[in-house]
Amino acid sequence: MAQTTDYINLSQTGSIAAGKATLCGMFVSQLGSAPTIYIYDALSVGGTQIITKFVPTAIGYYPLGNVNAHTGFYAGIDGNPVVTFFVKQSD
């Protein structure tokens, strides 16, 4: 099974990856106002929450310890932070 490391930039709620994938970490390049990030194993808000509430306190890289999803990753983002998510997608 081949894996590729991809990234996606989000500043609002949206899809990170579809299908089986591993979320490696995220880089917050702008905090916005009262930033809050939620991560779901789903293709939309309402699936299984993996990270119920993450509040970045500084600009920088946040490792996530290689979190696995079966359906995909979806991010709920409040407060307009700019976030780059790093994900390994399985074929």
C-alpha positions in Angstrom: 0.0 0.0 0.0 1.6 3.2 -1.2 1.4 6.4 0.9 1.9 10.0 -0.1 2.2 13.0 2.2 -0.1 15.8 1.2 -1.1 19.1 2.7 -4.1 21.3 2.6 -4.5 24.9 3.8 -7.8 25.9 5.5 -9.0 29.0 7.2 -12.6 27.8 7.5 -14.4 24.5 8.0 -13.6 22.0 5.3 -12.4 18.6 4.2 -8.8 17.6 4.8 -8.9 14.1 3.2 -11.3 11.5 2.0 -10.9 7.8 2.7 -8.3 6.0 4.9 -5.6 8.5 5.9 -3.2 9.5 8.7 -3.1 13.0 10.1 0.5 13.8 11.1 0.2 17.4 12.3 -0.8 20.9 11.6 1.0 24.2 11.2 -0.9 27.3 12.4 0.4 30.3 10.5 -2.2 32.8 11.7 -4.2 32.7 14.9 -7.2 34.8 14.0 -9.7 35.7 16.8 -10.3 33.0 19.4 -9.3 30.1 17.1 -10.8 26.7 17.7 -10.3 23.5 15.7 -12.3 20.3 15.7 -11.2 17.2 13.8 -13.7 14.5 12.6 -13.3 11.0 11.1 -16.0 11.9 8.6 -16.6 13.7 5.3 -18.6 16.4 7.0 -19.3 17.9 10.5 -21.3 15.4 12.6 -19.1 12.3 12.2 -16.9 10.8 15.0 -14.9 13.6 16.7 -11.3 12.7 17.0 -10.2 16.1 18.4 -13.1 17.6 20.3 -11.7 21.0 20.8 -8.2 22.3 20.1 -7.3 25.9 20.8 -3.9 26.9 19.3 -2.2 29.4 21.5 0.8 30.3 19.3 1.9 30.2 15.7 3.8 27.0 15.0 3.7 23.3 14.2 1.5 21.0 16.4 2.3 17.3 16.0 -0.7 15.0 16.2 1.0 11.6 16.7 -0.2 10.0 13.4 -4.0 9.9 14.0 -5.8 7.5 11.7 -9.2 7.9 10.0 -11.3 5.3 8.3 -13.8 7.6 6.5 -11.6 10.7 6.0 -10.7 13.9 7.9 -12.9 16.9 8.2 -12.0 20.1 10.2 -14.4 22.4 11.9 -12.7 25.7 12.3 -13.9 28.8 14.2 -12.1 32.1 14.7 -10.4 32.3 11.2 -7.0 30.8 12.0 -4.9 29.8 8.9 -3.9 26.1 9.3 -1.9 23.7 7.1 -2.8 20.1 7.8 -0.3 17.4 6.9 -1.8 14.0 6.0 -0.7 10.7 4.6 -3.3 9.2 2.3 -3.4 5.5 1.7 -4.2 4.1 -1.8 
